[in-house]
């Protein structure tokens, strides 16, 4: 995990492949599907590929991308 910044409550970091279950849940949330659209992520394996081909690729190729914001206490 590449930590960007942390406060006493929040952590902002780059996504990792271990975030695939979270990404799977996120992109299949009804609100996401209605407002953003179907990203064709139908399994954890699809979520891993989504991260590899989007977020992680962006970090590697252009040096930045979407960040993950999480609560320090609960992750």
Secondary structure, 3 states (H helix, E strand, C coil): CCEEEECCCEEEEECCHHHHHHHHHHHCCHHHHHHCCCCCCCCHHHHHHHHHHCHHHHHHHHCCCCEEEEECCCC
